[in-house]
Amino acid sequence: MIIQRHDQDINTPTGTMRCTVYRPQAEGRFPCIFFYSEIFQQTAPIARSAAIMAGHGFVVIVPEVFHELNPIGTVLGYDDEGKDKGNADKFTKTLEAHDSDTVAMLEYFEQQDYCTGQFGTMGVCLGGHLAYRAALNPRIQAAFCLYATDIHSNTIPCDEGNDSFTRTKEIQGEITMVWGKQDPHVSTEGRQKIYQQLIDTNRLFTWHEFNGQHAFMRDEGDRYDPALALECYNKAVALFQRTLHKA
C-alpha cells in the first residue's frame, strides 16, 4: 500500500510529545501500532521500519520517547555522543512518565477517523521494553518486542514494585519476544529470567531467539541482517493482522 506521513503534537502530563504518523493513503479506518524507537528517537532506520509496517495496512505512530528531555524534533546520532545522551535520557525518564505517554496516545488516536480503535505496540531495544511496558495497559491487544533491554535488570527508574518485570502478570494481550543470541545487552541469563516470568504468569506469548546481534533490524551499520529483519517484519505483520482485525 502507498502511505502518507505527518507529524502530530499531542499533550501529555509531562509536556508536548511529537508523534509521527505513518498510514495508508487509502480511505478507511485502520488498526494502530505504537512503534517505540531506540534511545536515538526517530532516526532514518526507525522511519523506514515504521513505513514498512504502515504499508501493510496499519496506522503506525512513532512517539518521541524522550520528549521531556529534548527539543521537539531531536534525533540523536549513531555515535558516542548520541549514545551517551540517549543512555542518560533513558536513565532519567521514569517508567511512570512512559505510561502517561501511552495513555495520552490512546486517548488521542482513538478519536481519529482513520483509526479503528484497535491498538498494538512494537519496538526495538529500549523501544522493545516500552512496547512490553505499554502492553500493561488493557487497551493494548498485542506487542511485538525486539531485543528489549532493561526488563530483566530493572534499570529504568520507577517506583518500587512498578518495574515491568514484576508487573508482567498484568499483560492481557498477546506478546511476541524476539532476541539475538549474540546480543551483549541482554544475556542468556537475562533472557531466561524473562522467559520464566512469562511462563510463571501464564501469559500468551511466542518466543524467538535468532543468531543475531543487538540492533540486527537497523538497516545502517555492520550488525544489520536483512534476511533476519525481513523474517521479523513478516512475523510482526502476521501478529497484528491476526490480533488487531477483531470485531
C-alpha angles and dihedrals in degrees: 000000000000111000140203130212136207139160121243123189113207132184121250131175088258098047143283114332123198115220123188112214122207116186142151118279088223118102117256144065123294137187116262130235121192104214111201117202133217119262092285093068120220104356123167093267091052090050091051092049091051091049092052091054094044090053088065093064106279137118102235117197120195112194124198095248095201098040092139092057103045140039114270110275096028115157118181122216126247090246138093093276092051093044093050092049093045093049091048089053091047092055092044104050115075127228087239089062090050088051092055090049089056092050090049091053093047092051094047102042097042086067095053117105092225094059127081094206092249112124137194134166135223133175149156129230106331085006090057088059092046091050088053091045093049089054088070083078108086090222089071109090100183140009129200107196120189118199092328113203131211098017094108095040101044091221100143109090117256142140116286111281093011098098118125096244093055093046095049091112089068095064108109102174129077116277132205116194119196124189141175113225090213093054109124093195096065112037126209088257091051093051091047090051092055092044092053091048090054090049094046092050092045095234123173102247147144121214128206128180117183135182093257141118130241111289094017087152094059108102093210124071136028097290095066115120107190096189092049092045091053090051090052094048089053091051092048093049091049092050094050096041089055099042105033101047095068120129 
